[in-house]
Amino acid sequence: MEIESFVKYLKYEKRYSEHTVKAYETDIYQFHNFIYTDQKKPLSSELLEYNNIRLWMVKLKSDGLSSRSINRKLSSLKRYVNYLLKQGKIDNDPLAKIINPKNNKRLPEFVQEKQMNKLEDLSVFKEGFSGIRDRFMLELFYNTGMRLSELINIKHGDMDLMAGAVKILGKRNKERISPLNNYTINIYKEYLVAKKEMDFSVDKNSYLIVTDKGNKLYEKFVYRKVVHYLSFVTEIDKKSPHVLRHTFATHMLNNGADLNAIKELLGHSSLAATQVYTHNTFKKIKEIYKQAHPRA
């Protein structure tokens, strides 16, 4: 089945994260199941056509999906179509004439600096290995702005205390180096001691952050932890590892960091992806202006 071979291509040739592969697979099968009532039939090239895609978009819209979600699903389908074109399975791009719905601009949510500082209160964290591990995990997110998938895959050998930095393997296997502040380094040293006491491996090829049983982290585990701790300090609606990434970028920009430097630290391929944070910064500037200018 072409969808299965496409999923293998994403996993083993493109080496996309498990989360990304699953998202592509889910979107394409959703389109497949919309076309067929018999879900066992393969998605033939004859039915991968403009009219069917338009009907699917109408269905998604009527189901209440946002333009952003619909565009993400179309992006998944586009990636699948490009794969089929490369393989010679289809001759024409049925998405060529599709006009994507316009996204409503949504500013990234982030945690305020004062709120993040509240996480320094040790009473929030349990004693022992799990508490130190959780502190270190949240601090790595906030110190580096790394993605969830990036944190899960960091190994001990990626930490360089002499240089005060960590090597991060980002999207499309692109490596970047992120500085570590002294606060994070000190927590890391505590974490190392606690991990050794648990008799968990600290070999350079072993995963840096592990579960309570010493196993590799998984996404739901990290997500639950982040939501739990952020609930102590903020009431924003969205609480997630990605919000900590937004928080890192916004705080860096608010404190005078160059936008290009933030782009490199985040591992963005283009400056356009980083510029969204300037909106939050401008909002802060306006607030300061209103407070400080006598005629504001």
C-alpha positions as CSV (number, residue, x, y, z in Angstrom):
1,M,0.0,0.0,0.0
2,E,1.4,3.4,-1.0
3,I,0.6,5.1,2.3
4,E,2.6,2.5,4.2
5,S,5.6,2.9,1.9
6,F,5.3,6.7,2.3
7,V,5.4,6.3,6.1
8,K,8.5,4.1,5.9
9,Y,10.1,6.7,3.7
10,L,9.5,9.4,6.3
11,K,10.8,7.2,9.1
12,Y,13.9,5.7,7.6
13,E,14.9,8.0,4.7
14,K,13.8,11.4,6.0
15,R,14.3,10.4,9.6
16,Y,11.4,12.5,10.8
17,S,10.4,12.3,14.5
18,E,7.8,9.8,15.6
19,H,5.4,12.6,16.4
20,T,5.8,14.1,12.9
21,V,5.4,10.8,11.1
22,K,2.3,10.0,13.0
23,A,0.8,13.4,12.2
24,Y,1.4,12.8,8.4
25,E,0.0,9.3,8.6
26,T,-3.1,10.3,10.5
27,D,-3.9,13.2,8.0
28,I,-3.5,11.0,4.9
29,Y,-5.5,8.1,6.3
30,Q,-8.2,10.6,7.2
31,F,-8.4,11.7,3.6
32,H,-8.3,8.1,2.5
33,N,-11.2,7.2,4.8
34,F,-13.2,10.2,3.5
35,I,-12.9,8.9,0.0
36,Y,-13.6,5.3,0.8
37,T,-16.2,3.7,3.0
38,D,-14.2,0.5,2.6
39,Q,-11.1,1.5,4.6
40,K,-9.1,-1.6,3.3
41,K,-9.1,-0.3,-0.2
42,P,-5.9,1.5,-1.2
43,L,-5.9,5.2,-2.1
44,S,-5.8,5.1,-5.9
45,S,-4.3,7.8,-8.0
46,E,-7.6,8.2,-9.8
47,L,-9.4,9.4,-6.7
48,L,-6.5,11.6,-5.6
49,E,-7.9,14.5,-7.6
50,Y,-8.8,18.2,-7.2
51,N,-12.6,17.7,-6.7
52,N,-12.2,15.1,-4.0
53,I,-9.6,17.3,-2.2
54,R,-12.0,20.3,-2.4
55,L,-14.8,18.2,-1.0
56,W,-12.6,17.1,1.9
57,M,-11.7,20.7,2.7
58,V,-15.4,21.6,2.8
59,K,-16.0,18.6,5.1
60,L,-13.2,19.7,7.5
61,K,-14.5,23.2,7.5
62,S,-18.0,22.1,8.3
63,D,-16.6,19.9,11.1
64,G,-15.4,23.1,12.7
65,L,-11.6,22.8,12.0
66,S,-9.6,26.0,11.9
67,S,-7.8,27.2,8.8
68,R,-4.5,26.4,10.5
69,S,-5.6,22.8,11.1
70,I,-6.9,22.4,7.5
71,N,-3.6,23.8,6.1
72,R,-1.6,21.4,8.2
73,K,-3.6,18.5,6.7
74,L,-3.2,19.9,3.2
75,S,0.5,20.1,3.9
76,S,0.6,16.4,4.8
77,L,-1.3,15.5,1.6
78,K,1.1,17.7,-0.4
79,R,4.1,15.8,1.0
80,Y,2.4,12.5,0.1
81,V,1.6,13.8,-3.5
82,N,5.2,14.8,-3.9
83,Y,6.3,11.4,-2.9
84,L,4.0,9.7,-5.4
85,L,5.2,12.1,-8.2
86,K,8.8,11.1,-7.4
87,Q,8.0,7.5,-7.4
88,G,6.2,7.9,-10.8
89,K,2.9,6.7,-9.3
90,I,1.0,9.8,-10.5
91,D,1.7,12.2,-13.4
92,N,0.0,15.4,-12.2
93,D,-0.2,17.4,-8.9
94,P,-3.9,17.5,-7.9
95,L,-3.1,20.1,-5.3
96,A,-1.7,22.6,-7.8
97,K,-4.9,24.5,-8.1
98,I,-6.0,24.2,-4.5
99,I,-6.1,27.6,-2.7
100,N,-5.3,27.2,1.0
101,P,-7.6,28.9,3.5
102,K,-6.0,32.0,5.1
103,N,-4.7,31.5,8.6
104,N,-5.9,33.8,11.4
105,K,-2.8,35.3,12.9
106,R,-2.3,33.9,16.4
107,L,0.5,35.2,18.7
108,P,2.5,32.6,20.5
109,E,1.5,32.2,24.2
110,F,4.3,32.5,26.7
111,V,4.9,32.5,30.4
112,Q,5.9,35.9,32.0
113,E,9.4,36.2,33.4
114,K,8.2,36.7,37.0
115,Q,6.1,33.5,36.7
116,M,9.1,31.5,35.3
117,N,11.2,32.7,38.3
118,K,8.6,31.1,40.6
119,L,9.8,27.7,39.4
120,E,13.0,28.3,41.3
121,D,11.0,27.5,44.4
122,L,12.1,24.0,45.3
123,S,8.9,23.2,47.2
124,V,7.2,22.8,43.9
125,F,9.3,19.7,43.1
126,K,9.4,16.4,44.9
127,E,12.5,15.3,46.7
128,G,14.9,12.7,45.2
129,F,15.6,11.7,41.6
130,S,12.2,12.5,40.0
131,G,12.1,16.1,41.5
132,I,15.7,16.9,40.4
133,R,15.0,15.3,37.0
134,D,11.9,17.4,36.5
135,R,13.7,20.7,37.5
136,F,16.5,19.9,35.0
137,M,14.0,19.0,32.3
138,L,12.1,22.3,32.6
139,E,15.3,24.3,32.9
140,L,16.7,22.8,29.7
141,F,13.5,23.8,27.8
142,Y,13.7,27.4,29.2
143,N,17.5,27.7,28.9
144,T,17.7,26.5,25.3
145,G,14.2,26.8,23.7
146,M,14.6,23.2,22.3
147,R,11.8,21.2,21.0
148,L,10.2,18.3,22.8
149,S,11.6,15.7,20.3
150,E,15.0,17.2,20.7
151,L,15.0,17.0,24.5
152,I,13.9,13.4,24.4
153,N,16.9,12.4,22.2
154,I,19.7,14.2,23.9
155,K,22.5,11.9,25.2
156,H,25.1,12.5,27.9
157,G,27.7,12.8,25.2
158,D,25.9,15.9,23.9
159,M,26.6,17.8,27.1
160,D,29.9,19.8,27.2
161,L,30.4,21.3,30.6
162,M,33.8,22.6,29.7
163,A,32.3,24.7,26.9
164,G,29.1,25.3,28.9
165,A,27.0,24.1,26.0
166,V,24.7,21.3,24.7
167,K,24.6,19.8,21.2
168,I,21.0,19.6,19.8
169,L,20.0,17.4,16.9
170,G,17.1,19.3,15.2
171,K,14.8,18.9,12.3
172,R,16.3,17.2,9.2
173,N,19.3,16.1,11.3
174,K,20.6,19.7,11.5
175,E,22.9,20.1,14.5
176,R,23.2,23.3,16.6
177,I,25.0,24.2,19.8
178,S,23.1,26.0,22.6
179,P,24.9,27.7,25.5
180,L,24.0,26.6,29.1
181,N,23.8,29.1,31.9
182,N,25.4,28.4,35.3
183,Y,22.0,27.8,36.9
184,T,21.2,25.0,34.5
185,I,24.7,23.5,34.8
186,N,24.4,23.3,38.6
187,I,21.1,21.5,38.3
188,Y,22.7,19.2,35.8
189,K,25.4,18.3,38.3
190,E,22.8,17.6,40.9
191,Y,20.9,15.5,38.4
192,L,24.0,13.5,37.6
193,V,24.6,12.6,41.2
194,A,20.9,11.6,41.6
195,K,21.0,9.5,38.5
196,K,24.1,7.6,39.6
197,E,22.5,6.9,43.0
198,M,19.6,5.3,41.1
199,D,22.2,3.2,39.3
200,F,21.0,4.6,35.9
201,S,23.6,4.8,33.1
202,V,25.5,8.1,32.6
203,D,27.5,6.7,29.7
204,K,28.0,9.2,26.8
205,N,25.7,7.1,24.6
206,S,22.9,6.8,27.1
207,Y,19.9,9.1,27.0
208,L,20.4,12.2,29.2
209,I,16.9,12.4,30.8
210,V,15.1,9.3,31.7
211,T,11.8,8.1,33.4
212,D,11.6,7.0,37.0
213,K,12.6,3.5,35.9
214,G,15.6,4.7,33.9
215,N,14.0,4.3,30.5
216,K,14.0,6.7,27.6
217,L,11.5,9.6,27.9
218,Y,8.3,9.5,25.8
219,E,6.3,12.5,24.7
220,K,3.2,12.1,26.9
221,F,5.4,11.8,30.0
222,V,7.2,15.1,29.3
223,Y,4.0,16.8,28.3
224,R,2.3,15.8,31.5
225,K,5.2,17.0,33.6
226,V,5.3,20.4,31.9
227,V,1.6,21.0,32.2
228,H,1.8,20.0,35.9
229,Y,4.5,22.5,36.8
230,L,3.3,25.4,34.7
231,S,0.0,25.1,36.4
232,F,1.7,26.3,39.6
233,V,2.9,29.5,38.1
234,T,0.6,30.6,35.2
235,E,-3.1,30.6,34.2
236,I,-2.5,30.8,30.4
237,D,-4.8,28.4,28.5
238,K,-2.1,26.5,26.7
239,K,0.6,24.8,28.7
240,S,3.1,22.7,26.9
241,P,6.8,22.1,26.1
242,H,6.3,24.3,23.0
243,V,5.0,27.2,25.2
244,L,8.4,27.0,27.0
245,R,10.1,27.3,23.6
246,H,7.9,30.4,22.9
247,T,8.8,31.7,26.4
248,F,12.5,31.3,25.7
249,A,12.4,33.2,22.4
250,T,10.1,36.0,23.8
251,H,12.2,36.6,26.9
252,M,15.4,36.6,24.8
253,L,14.0,39.2,22.4
254,N,12.5,41.3,25.3
255,N,16.0,41.5,26.8
256,G,17.7,42.7,23.7
257,A,18.8,39.6,21.9
258,D,19.3,39.9,18.1
259,L,16.6,38.2,16.1
260,N,19.1,36.3,13.9
261,A,20.8,34.9,17.0
262,I,17.4,33.7,18.3
263,K,16.8,32.1,14.9
264,E,20.0,30.1,15.2
265,L,19.3,29.1,18.8
266,L,15.8,27.9,17.9
267,G,17.1,26.0,14.9
268,H,14.7,27.8,12.5
269,S,15.5,27.5,8.8
270,S,14.3,31.0,7.9
271,L,14.0,34.3,9.8
272,A,10.3,34.4,8.9
273,A,9.5,31.7,11.5
274,T,11.3,33.7,14.2
275,Q,9.7,37.1,13.4
276,V,6.4,36.0,15.0
277,Y,8.0,36.8,18.4
278,T,8.5,40.4,17.5
279,H,4.7,40.9,17.8
280,N,4.9,40.0,21.5
281,T,7.9,42.3,22.0
282,F,6.1,45.2,20.3
283,K,3.1,44.7,22.6
284,K,5.5,45.1,25.6
285,I,7.0,48.2,24.1
286,K,3.6,49.8,23.7
287,E,2.8,49.0,27.4
288,I,6.0,50.7,28.5
289,Y,5.3,53.7,26.2
290,K,1.8,54.1,27.7
291,Q,3.3,54.0,31.2
292,A,6.2,56.3,30.5
293,H,5.1,59.0,28.0
294,P,3.2,61.9,29.6
295,R,0.8,62.2,26.6
296,A,0.2,58.5,26.0
